[in-house]
């Protein structure tokens, strides 16, 4: 049993009571867009870089606000590996479109829970509970 934790940052992008979720090439489940922090990066710096790489969006620095931290089993990793994702809201410039390792971008409601990774499902459930998605 591994007790490894993958530390990630994610963007909660909402539109019409739906949240943006992405799927990587060669994966079947969707997750919150974002990624891992590089050495020395703050949460904001890492989030801006990852979202620009994955969705070709520029986040508005002063608009970034913490939403919550979620922990769940990592998709496609060996037993016990978990993901901890710190999620943020942010305004952005541009139109989200998949880039780099992202194969698909979709706008989810709570009806899409079965298509999500464990951690993304936890985020989606909280968004539903908070009245932010259908």
DSSP file (Angstrom, degrees, kcal/mol; ACC not computed):
  #  RESIDUE AA STRUCTURE BP1 BP2  ACC     N-H-->O    O-->H-N    N-H-->O    O-->H-N    TCO  KAPPA ALPHA  PHI   PSI    X-CA   Y-CA   Z-CA
    1    1 A X              0   0    0      0, 0.0     2,-0.3     0, 0.0    79,-0.2   0.000 360.0 360.0 360.0 123.7    0.0    0.0    0.0
    2    2 A X        -     0   0    0     77,-1.6     0, 0.0     1,-0.1     0, 0.0  -0.638 360.0-164.7 -90.0 149.2    1.5    3.3   -1.1
    3    3 A X        +     0   0    0     -2,-0.3     2,-0.2    78,-0.1    78,-0.1   0.009  40.9 141.7-118.9  28.6    0.8    6.5    0.9
    4    4 A X        -     0   0    0      1,-0.0    78,-2.7    79,-0.0     2,-0.5  -0.445  35.4-157.8 -70.7 138.4    2.0    8.8   -1.9
    5    5 A X  E     -a   82   0A   0     76,-0.2     2,-0.6    -2,-0.2    78,-0.2  -0.983   7.0-148.7-120.7 127.6    0.1   12.0   -2.5
    6    6 A X  E     -a   83   0A   0     76,-3.3    78,-3.1    -2,-0.5     2,-0.6  -0.854  17.3-145.8 -93.1 120.7    0.2   13.9   -5.8
    7    7 A X  E     +a   84   0A   0     -2,-0.6    30,-0.5    76,-0.2     2,-0.3  -0.784  29.4 165.5 -93.5 119.0   -0.2   17.6   -5.1
    8    8 A X  E     -aB  85  36A   0     76,-3.2    78,-2.4    -2,-0.6     2,-0.4  -0.859  29.8-140.9-132.5 165.6   -2.2   19.5   -7.7
    9    9 A X  E     -aB  86  35A   0     26,-2.4    26,-1.4    -2,-0.3     2,-0.3  -0.943  22.1-167.7-122.5 146.8   -3.9   22.8   -8.4
   10   10 A X  E     -aB  87  34A   0     76,-2.3    78,-2.5    -2,-0.4     2,-0.5  -0.977  17.8-132.5-140.3 152.6   -7.2   23.1  -10.3
   11   11 A X  E     -a   88   0A   0     22,-2.6     2,-1.0    -2,-0.3    22,-0.4  -0.888  10.2-150.6-103.7 127.3   -9.3   25.8  -11.9
   12   12 A X  E     -a   89   0A   0     76,-3.3     2,-0.6    -2,-0.5    78,-0.5  -0.842  22.6-179.6 -93.2  99.6  -13.1   25.9  -11.2
   13   13 A X        -     0   0    0     -2,-1.0     7,-2.4     7,-0.3     2,-0.3  -0.913   6.9-167.4-104.6 116.3  -14.4   27.4  -14.5
   14   14 A X  E     +D   19   0B   0     -2,-0.6     2,-0.3     5,-0.2     5,-0.2  -0.808  15.6 166.5-108.4 144.1  -18.1   27.8  -14.4
   15   15 A X  E >  S-D   18   0B   0      3,-2.4     3,-1.0    -2,-0.3    -2,-0.0  -0.891  71.7 -14.2-154.7 124.6  -20.5   28.6  -17.3
   16   16 A X  T 3  S-     0   0    0     -2,-0.3   118,-0.1     1,-0.3     3,-0.1   0.893 127.9 -51.1  51.0  48.3  -24.3   28.3  -17.3
   17   17 A X  T 3  S+     0   0    0      1,-0.2   117,-2.3   115,-0.1     2,-0.3   0.764 119.4 106.9  61.0  28.9  -24.4   26.1  -14.1
   18   18 A X  E <   -D   15   0B   0     -3,-1.0    -3,-2.4   115,-0.2     2,-0.4  -0.929  60.4-137.7-130.2 157.5  -21.8   23.7  -15.5
   19   19 A X  E     -DE  14 108B   0     89,-2.2    89,-3.1    -2,-0.3     2,-0.3  -0.925  23.6-112.1-118.3 143.0  -18.1   23.3  -14.7
   20   20 A X  E     + E   0 107B   0     -7,-2.4    13,-0.5    -2,-0.4     2,-0.3  -0.553  37.8 178.2 -72.8 129.9  -15.2   22.7  -17.1
   21   21 A X  E     - E   0 106B   0     85,-2.9    85,-2.8    -2,-0.3     2,-0.3  -0.957   9.7-155.5-129.0 150.8  -13.7   19.2  -17.0
   22   22 A X  E     -FE  31 105B   0      9,-3.1     9,-2.8    -2,-0.3     2,-0.4  -0.879   6.0-152.0-127.4 158.2  -10.9   17.8  -19.1
   23   23 A X  E     - E   0 104B   0     81,-2.3    80,-2.8    -2,-0.3    81,-1.6  -0.998  17.5-134.8-130.1 132.6   -9.7   14.4  -20.2
   24   24 A X  E >   - E   0 102B   0      5,-0.4     3,-1.6    -2,-0.4    78,-0.2  -0.432  38.0 -85.6 -79.7 157.5   -6.1   13.5  -21.1
   25   25 A X  T 3  S+     0   0    0     76,-2.0    -1,-0.1     1,-0.3     3,-0.1  -0.357 117.2  18.9 -55.4 142.4   -5.1   11.5  -24.1
   26   26 A X  T 3  S+     0   0    0      1,-0.2     2,-0.3    -3,-0.1    -1,-0.3   0.639 106.3 103.9  66.4  17.1   -5.3    7.8  -23.3
   27   27 A X    <   -     0   0    0     -3,-1.6    -1,-0.2     1,-0.1    76,-0.0  -0.916  53.3-162.2-123.4 154.8   -7.5    8.3  -20.3
   28   28 A X        +     0   0    0     -2,-0.3     2,-0.2    -3,-0.1    -1,-0.1   0.693  68.1  75.9-105.5 -25.2  -11.3    7.7  -20.0
   29   29 A X  S    S-     0   0    0     87,-0.0    -5,-0.4     1,-0.0    87,-0.2  -0.592  71.9-132.0 -93.5 152.3  -12.1    9.8  -16.9
   30   30 A X  B     -g  116   0C   0     85,-2.8    87,-2.6    -2,-0.2     2,-0.3  -0.631  24.7-179.4 -96.8 156.6  -12.4   13.5  -16.7
   31   31 A X  B     -F   22   0B   0     -9,-2.8    -9,-3.1    -2,-0.2     2,-0.2  -0.928  38.8 -76.6-147.0 170.0  -10.8   15.8  -14.1
   32   32 A X        -     0   0    0     -2,-0.3   -11,-0.2   -11,-0.2   -20,-0.1  -0.522  57.7-107.5 -68.7 131.9  -10.5   19.4  -13.1
   33   33 A X  S    S+     0   0    0    -13,-0.5   -22,-2.6   -22,-0.4     2,-0.3  -0.336  78.5  73.3 -62.8 143.7   -8.1   21.3  -15.4
   34   34 A X  E     -B   10   0A   0    -24,-0.2     2,-0.3    16,-0.2   -24,-0.2  -0.982  54.5-152.3 149.3-156.1   -4.8   22.2  -13.8
   35   35 A X  E     -B    9   0A   0    -26,-1.4   -26,-2.4    -2,-0.3     2,-0.2  -0.978  32.4 -33.1 176.0-163.3   -1.7   20.4  -12.7
   36   36 A X  E     -B    8   0A   0     -2,-0.3     2,-0.2   -28,-0.2   -28,-0.2  -0.508  52.1-114.7 -87.6 148.8    1.4   20.1  -10.5
   37   37 A X        -     0   0    0    -30,-0.5     2,-0.2    -2,-0.2   -30,-0.1  -0.545  27.8-136.1 -74.6 140.0    3.4   22.9   -9.0
   38   38 A X    >   -     0   0    0     -2,-0.2     3,-2.5     4,-0.2     8,-0.1  -0.620  45.6 -66.1 -92.8 162.6    7.0   23.2  -10.2
   39   39 A X  T 3  S+     0   0    0      1,-0.3    -1,-0.1    -2,-0.2     3,-0.1  -0.184 121.7   4.9 -49.1 126.2    9.8   23.9   -7.8
   40   40 A X  T 3  S+     0   0    0      1,-0.3    -1,-0.3    -3,-0.1     2,-0.2   0.378  96.2 133.1  83.1  -5.4    9.5   27.4   -6.2
   41   41 A X    <   -     0   0    0     -3,-2.5    -1,-0.3     4,-0.1     2,-0.1  -0.551  50.5-134.6 -82.0 144.3    6.1   28.2   -7.8
   42   42 A X     >  -     0   0    0     -2,-0.2     4,-2.5    -3,-0.1     5,-0.2  -0.428  33.1-102.0 -80.5 168.1    3.2   29.6   -5.8
   43   43 A X  H  > S+     0   0    0      1,-0.2     4,-2.7     2,-0.2     5,-0.2   0.935 124.4  49.3 -55.1 -46.9   -0.3   28.2   -6.2
   44   44 A X  H  > S+     0   0    0      1,-0.2     4,-2.6     2,-0.2    -1,-0.2   0.915 111.3  47.9 -62.0 -44.4   -1.2   31.2   -8.4
   45   45 A X  H  > S+     0   0    0      2,-0.2     4,-2.3     1,-0.2    -1,-0.2   0.930 114.7  45.7 -62.5 -45.8    1.9   30.9  -10.6
   46   46 A X  H  X S+     0   0    0     -4,-2.5     4,-2.9     2,-0.2     5,-0.2   0.913 113.1  49.8 -64.7 -42.9    1.4   27.1  -11.1
   47   47 A X  H  X S+     0   0    0     -4,-2.7     4,-2.6    -5,-0.2     5,-0.3   0.931 111.1  49.0 -62.9 -45.7   -2.3   27.5  -11.8
   48   48 A X  H  X S+     0   0    0     -4,-2.6     4,-1.8    -5,-0.2    -1,-0.2   0.925 114.7  45.4 -58.8 -45.8   -1.7   30.3  -14.4
   49   49 A X  H  X S+     0   0    0     -4,-2.3     4,-2.2    -5,-0.2    -2,-0.2   0.942 114.9  46.3 -64.6 -48.8    1.0   28.2  -16.2
   50   50 A X  H  X S+     0   0    0     -4,-2.9     4,-2.9     1,-0.2     5,-0.3   0.904 113.2  48.1 -63.4 -42.4   -1.0   25.0  -16.2
   51   51 A X  H  X S+     0   0    0     -4,-2.6     4,-2.5    -5,-0.2     6,-1.1   0.864 111.1  51.2 -69.0 -34.7   -4.2   26.6  -17.4
   52   52 A X  H  X S+     0   0    0     -4,-1.8     4,-1.1    -5,-0.3    -1,-0.2   0.915 114.7  44.0 -65.6 -41.3   -2.4   28.4  -20.1
   53   53 A X  H  < S+     0   0    0     -4,-2.2    -2,-0.2    -5,-0.2    -1,-0.2   0.919 123.5  34.3 -67.2 -44.6   -0.7   25.1  -21.2
   54   54 A X  H  < S+     0   0    0     -4,-2.9    45,-1.9    -5,-0.2    -3,-0.2   0.844 136.4  16.0 -84.5 -35.6   -3.9   23.0  -21.0
   55   55 A X  H  < S-     0   0    0     -4,-2.5    42,-1.6    -5,-0.3    -3,-0.2   0.343  91.9-121.7-124.4   5.2   -6.7   25.4  -22.1
   56   56 A X     <  +     0   0    0     -4,-1.1     2,-0.3    -5,-0.4    39,-0.2   0.816  66.8 138.1  54.1  35.9   -4.8   28.3  -23.8
   57   57 A X        -     0   0    0     -6,-1.1     2,-0.6    37,-0.1    -1,-0.2  -0.839  50.7-141.4-109.7 147.6   -6.4   30.7  -21.2
   58   58 A X  E     -H   93   0D   0     35,-2.1    35,-2.7    -2,-0.3     2,-0.2  -0.942  21.5-142.4-105.2 116.5   -4.8   33.6  -19.4
   59   59 A X  E     -H   92   0D   0     -2,-0.6     2,-0.8    33,-0.2    33,-0.3  -0.505  17.1-119.9 -75.5 145.8   -6.0   33.9  -15.8
   60   60 A X    >   -     0   0    0     31,-2.7     3,-2.3    -2,-0.2     4,-0.4  -0.786  24.5-146.0 -86.5 109.0   -6.5   37.4  -14.4
   61   61 A X  G >  S+     0   0    0     -2,-0.8     3,-1.4     1,-0.3    -1,-0.2   0.833  92.6  49.9 -49.9 -47.9   -4.1   37.4  -11.4
   62   62 A X  G 3  S+     0   0    0      1,-0.2    -1,-0.3    -3,-0.1    -2,-0.0   0.601 105.1  60.8 -68.8  -9.3   -6.1   39.5   -9.0
   63   63 A X  G <  S+     0   0    0     -3,-2.3     2,-0.4    28,-0.2    -1,-0.2   0.520  73.0 115.3 -95.2  -5.9   -9.2   37.4   -9.6
   64   64 A X    <   +     0   0    0     -3,-1.4     2,-0.4    -4,-0.4    26,-0.2  -0.508  40.6 174.1 -75.4 123.3   -7.8   34.1   -8.3
   65   65 A X  E     -C   89   0A   0     24,-2.5    24,-3.0    -2,-0.4     2,-0.1  -0.990  33.0-110.7-134.2 139.3   -9.6   32.9   -5.2
   66   66 A X  E     +C   88   0A   0     -2,-0.4    22,-0.3    22,-0.2     3,-0.1  -0.416  31.6 173.6 -68.9 135.3   -9.4   29.7   -3.2
   67   67 A X  E     -     0   0A   0     20,-3.3     2,-0.3     1,-0.3    21,-0.2   0.786  53.3 -57.9-106.2 -50.3  -12.5   27.4   -3.3
   68   68 A X  E     -C   87   0A   0     19,-1.3    19,-3.3     2,-0.0     2,-0.4  -0.966  38.4-104.8 176.5 168.0  -11.4   24.2   -1.5
   69   69 A X  E     -C   86   0A   0     -2,-0.3     2,-0.4    17,-0.2    17,-0.2  -0.952  32.7-172.3-116.3 134.2   -9.1   21.3   -1.1
   70   70 A X  E     -C   85   0A   0     15,-2.3    15,-2.9    -2,-0.4     2,-0.4  -0.960   7.2-163.2-129.8 141.9  -10.1   17.8   -2.2
   71   71 A X  E     +C   84   0A   0     -2,-0.4     2,-0.3    13,-0.2    13,-0.2  -0.988  23.9 141.1-127.6 135.1   -8.4   14.4   -1.7
   72   72 A X  E     -C   83   0A   0     11,-2.0    11,-3.3    -2,-0.4     2,-0.1  -0.956  54.4 -64.5-158.3 173.8   -9.2   11.2   -3.6
   73   73 A X  E     -C   82   0A   0     -2,-0.3    46,-0.6     9,-0.2    45,-0.3  -0.422  56.7-112.1 -66.9 140.0   -7.7    8.2   -5.2
   74   74 A X    >   -     0   0    0      7,-2.8     3,-1.0     4,-0.2     2,-0.4  -0.553  30.1-115.6 -75.8 135.5   -5.4    8.9   -8.2
   75   75 A X  T 3  S-     0   0    0     -2,-0.3     3,-0.1     1,-0.2    -1,-0.1  -0.563  93.5  -0.5 -72.1 125.6   -6.8    7.8  -11.6
   76   76 A X  T 3  S+     0   0    0     -2,-0.4    -1,-0.2     1,-0.2     2,-0.2   0.598 103.5 118.6  75.0  11.6   -4.6    5.1  -13.2
   77   77 A X  S <  S-     0   0    0     -3,-1.0    -1,-0.2     4,-0.2     3,-0.1  -0.672  71.8 -84.3-106.1 165.1   -2.0    5.0  -10.4
   78   78 A X    >   -     0   0    0     -2,-0.2     3,-2.0     1,-0.2    -4,-0.2  -0.182  68.8 -60.5 -67.8 163.4   -1.0    2.1   -8.2
   79   79 A X  T 3  S+     0   0    0      1,-0.3   -77,-1.6    -6,-0.1    -1,-0.2  -0.044 119.6  12.9 -48.9 132.0   -3.0    1.3   -5.0
   80   80 A X  T 3  S+     0   0    0      1,-0.3     2,-0.3   -79,-0.2    -1,-0.3   0.207  83.4 135.1  91.0 -15.7   -3.2    3.9   -2.4
   81   81 A X    <   -     0   0    0     -3,-2.0    -7,-2.8    -7,-0.1    -1,-0.3  -0.518  37.4-165.6 -69.6 129.8   -1.8    6.8   -4.4
   82   82 A X  E     -aC   5  73A   0    -78,-2.7   -76,-3.3    -2,-0.3     2,-0.5  -0.794  16.6-138.3-117.3 158.8   -4.0    9.8   -3.7
   83   83 A X  E     -aC   6  72A   0    -11,-3.3   -11,-2.0    -2,-0.3     2,-0.6  -0.958   9.8-164.8-112.8 131.8   -4.4   13.2   -5.4
   84   84 A X  E     -aC   7  71A   0    -78,-3.1   -76,-3.2    -2,-0.5     2,-0.5  -0.976  13.7-172.2-113.2 118.7   -4.8   16.4   -3.3
   85   85 A X  E     -aC   8  70A   0    -15,-2.9   -15,-2.3    -2,-0.6     2,-0.7  -0.946  16.4-155.4-119.2 124.2   -6.1   19.2   -5.4
   86   86 A X  E     -aC   9  69A   0    -78,-2.4   -76,-2.3    -2,-0.5     2,-0.3  -0.865  23.8-152.7 -94.5 116.1   -6.4   22.8   -4.3
   87   87 A X  E     -aC  10  68A   0    -19,-3.3   -20,-3.3    -2,-0.7   -19,-1.3  -0.715  14.2-174.8-101.3 142.2   -9.1   24.4   -6.4
   88   88 A X  E     -aC  11  66A   0    -78,-2.5   -76,-3.3    -2,-0.3     2,-0.3  -0.951  21.0-136.4-131.6 147.9   -9.5   28.0   -7.3
   89   89 A X  E     +aC  12  65A   0    -24,-3.0   -24,-2.5    -2,-0.3     2,-0.3  -0.738  34.6 166.5 -90.0 152.3  -11.9   30.3   -9.0
   90   90 A X        -     0   0    0    -78,-0.5     2,-0.2    -2,-0.3   -26,-0.1  -0.940  36.8-121.3-163.5 146.1  -10.5   32.8  -11.5
   91   91 A X        -     0   0    0    -31,-0.4   -31,-2.7    -2,-0.3     2,-0.3  -0.590  39.7-167.5 -78.6 153.4  -11.5   35.2  -14.2
   92   92 A X  E     -H   59   0D   0    -33,-0.3     2,-0.4    -2,-0.2   -33,-0.2  -0.969  22.2-131.8-144.5 160.1   -9.8   34.4  -17.5
   93   93 A X  E    S+H   58   0D   0    -35,-2.7   -35,-2.1    -2,-0.3     2,-0.2  -0.935  70.7  29.3-111.1 134.0   -9.2   35.9  -20.9
   94   94 A X  S    S-     0   0    0     -2,-0.4     2,-0.5   -37,-0.2   -37,-0.1  -0.536  90.3 -71.6 113.6 178.5   -9.7   33.7  -24.0
   95   95 A X        -     0   0    0    -39,-0.2     2,-0.1    -2,-0.2    -2,-0.1  -0.969  52.1-112.6-114.5 123.7  -12.0   30.8  -24.9
   96   96 A X        +     0   0    0     -2,-0.5     2,-0.3   -39,-0.0   -40,-0.2  -0.319  46.9 162.3 -60.3 129.3  -11.1   27.5  -23.3
   97   97 A X        -     0   0    0    -42,-1.6     5,-0.1    -2,-0.1   -40,-0.1  -0.989  42.6 -98.2-146.9 143.1   -9.8   24.9  -25.7
   98   98 A X        +     0   0    0     -2,-0.3     2,-0.3     5,-0.1   -43,-0.2  -0.310  50.5 159.2 -64.6 137.8   -7.9   21.7  -25.2
   99   99 A X    >   +     0   0    0    -45,-1.9     3,-2.4     5,-0.1     5,-0.1  -0.899  45.5   8.5-146.8 173.3   -4.1   21.8  -25.7
  100  100 A X  T 3  S-     0   0    0      1,-0.3   -46,-0.1    -2,-0.3    -2,-0.0  -0.273 133.7  -5.7  52.5-123.3   -1.0   19.9  -24.7
  101  101 A X  T 3  S+     0   0    0    -77,-0.1   -76,-2.0     2,-0.0     2,-0.5   0.484 109.4 107.4 -81.6  -0.4   -1.9   16.6  -23.0
  102  102 A X  E <   +E   24   0B   0     -3,-2.4   -78,-0.3   -78,-0.2     3,-0.1  -0.671  39.5 176.4 -85.9 123.6   -5.7   17.5  -23.0
  103  103 A X  E     +     0   0B   0    -80,-2.8     2,-0.3    -2,-0.5   -79,-0.2   0.771  67.0  14.6 -91.0 -30.8   -7.7   15.5  -25.5
  104  104 A X  E     -E   23   0B   0    -81,-1.6   -81,-2.3    -5,-0.1     2,-0.4  -1.000  52.9-159.4-152.8 142.5  -11.2   16.8  -24.6
  105  105 A X  E     +E   22   0B   0     -2,-0.3     2,-0.3   -83,-0.2   -83,-0.2  -0.986  22.5 173.2-119.9 133.0  -12.9   19.6  -22.7
  106  106 A X  E     -E   21   0B   0    -85,-2.8   -85,-2.9    -2,-0.4     2,-0.6  -0.974  32.3-125.7-139.9 154.1  -16.5   19.2  -21.6
  107  107 A X  E     -E   20   0B   0     -2,-0.3     2,-0.3   -87,-0.2   -87,-0.2  -0.905  37.4-160.5-103.4 117.5  -18.9   21.2  -19.4
  108  108 A X  E     -E   19   0B   0    -89,-3.1   -89,-2.2    -2,-0.6     2,-0.2  -0.679  18.9-170.2-106.3 149.2  -20.3   19.0  -16.7
  109  109 A X    >   -     0   0    0     -2,-0.3     3,-2.1   -91,-0.2   -91,-0.1  -0.660  53.7 -86.2-114.4-179.5  -23.3   18.9  -14.4
  110  110 A X  G >  S+     0   0    0      1,-0.3     3,-1.4    -2,-0.2   -92,-0.0   0.710 124.2  71.6 -63.6 -18.2  -23.8   16.6  -11.4
  111  111 A X  G 3  S+     0   0    0      1,-0.2     3,-0.4     2,-0.1    -1,-0.3   0.678  90.2  61.6 -68.6 -15.4  -25.3   14.1  -13.9
  112  112 A X  G X   +     0   0    0     -3,-2.1     3,-2.2     1,-0.2     4,-0.3   0.322  67.0 113.3 -93.1   7.5  -21.8   13.6  -15.3
  113  113 A X  G X   +     0   0    0     -3,-1.4     3,-2.1     1,-0.3    -1,-0.2   0.851  70.0  60.1 -48.4 -42.7  -20.4   12.2  -12.0
  114  114 A X  G 3  S+     0   0    0     -3,-0.4    -1,-0.3     1,-0.3    -2,-0.1   0.715 101.1  56.2 -62.7 -17.0  -19.8    8.7  -13.4
  115  115 A X  G <  S+     0   0    0     -3,-2.2   -85,-2.8   -86,-0.1    -1,-0.3   0.423  96.0  89.7 -91.3   1.0  -17.5   10.2  -16.1
  116  116 A X  B <  S-g   30   0C   0     -3,-2.1   -85,-0.2    -4,-0.3   -87,-0.0  -0.639  79.9-111.3-101.8 153.4  -15.2   11.8  -13.4
  117  117 A X     >  -     0   0    0    -87,-2.6     4,-2.6    -2,-0.2     5,-0.2  -0.306  46.3 -97.8 -65.1 164.7  -12.1   10.7  -11.5
  118  118 A X  H  > S+     0   0    0    -45,-0.3     4,-1.6     1,-0.2   -44,-0.1   0.911 125.2  43.6 -54.2 -47.1  -12.7   10.1   -7.8
  119  119 A X  H  > S+     0   0    0    -46,-0.6     4,-2.1     2,-0.2    -1,-0.2   0.905 112.7  50.9 -69.9 -41.8  -11.3   13.6   -6.9
  120  120 A X  H  > S+     0   0    0      1,-0.2     4,-2.8   -90,-0.2    -1,-0.2   0.874 108.1  54.4 -62.5 -36.2  -13.1   15.4   -9.7
  121  121 A X  H  X S+     0   0    0     -4,-2.6     4,-2.5     2,-0.2    -1,-0.2   0.882 106.6  51.4 -63.9 -38.2  -16.4   13.7   -8.5
  122  122 A X  H  X S+     0   0    0     -4,-1.6     4,-1.9    -5,-0.2    -2,-0.2   0.912 112.0  46.4 -64.2 -42.7  -15.8   15.1   -5.0
  123  123 A X  H  X S+     0   0    0     -4,-2.1     4,-2.6     2,-0.2    -2,-0.2   0.939 113.0  49.2 -63.8 -47.4  -15.3   18.6   -6.4
  124  124 A X  H  X S+     0   0    0     -4,-2.8     4,-2.3     1,-0.2    -2,-0.2   0.891 109.8  51.7 -60.6 -41.5  -18.4   18.3   -8.6
  125  125 A X  H  X S+     0   0    0     -4,-2.5     4,-2.5     2,-0.2    -1,-0.2   0.895 110.8  48.0 -62.6 -40.5  -20.5   17.0   -5.7
  126  126 A X  H  X S+     0   0    0     -4,-1.9     4,-2.3     2,-0.2    -2,-0.2   0.905 110.1  51.8 -67.9 -40.9  -19.4   20.0   -3.6
  127  127 A X  H  <>S+     0   0    0     -4,-2.6     5,-2.8     2,-0.2     6,-0.8   0.902 111.3  48.0 -60.2 -41.1  -20.2   22.5   -6.4
  128  128 A X  H ><5S+     0   0    0     -4,-2.3     3,-1.7     4,-0.2    -2,-0.2   0.937 111.1  50.3 -63.0 -47.7  -23.6   20.9   -6.7
  129  129 A X  H 3<5S+     0   0    0     -4,-2.5    -2,-0.2     1,-0.3    -1,-0.2   0.856 109.7  51.3 -59.5 -36.6  -24.1   21.2   -2.9
  130  130 A X  T 3<5S-     0   0    0     -4,-2.3    -1,-0.3    -5,-0.1    -2,-0.2   0.429 116.6-115.8 -81.9   0.9  -23.0   24.8   -3.0
  131  131 A X  T < 5S+     0   0    0     -3,-1.7    -3,-0.2    -4,-0.2    -2,-0.1   0.704  83.4 118.8  75.3  19.7  -25.6   25.5   -5.8
  132  132 A X  S   <S+     0   0    0     -5,-2.8     2,-0.3    -6,-0.2    -4,-0.2   0.699  74.2  30.5 -93.1 -21.8  -22.9   26.4   -8.4
  133  133 A X              0   0    0     -6,-0.8  -115,-0.2    -9,-0.1    -2,-0.2  -0.927 360.0 360.0-131.6 159.8  -23.7   23.6  -10.9
  134  134 A X              0   0    0   -117,-2.3   -25,-0.1    -2,-0.3  -116,-0.1   0.476 360.0 360.0 -71.4 360.0  -26.9   21.7  -11.8
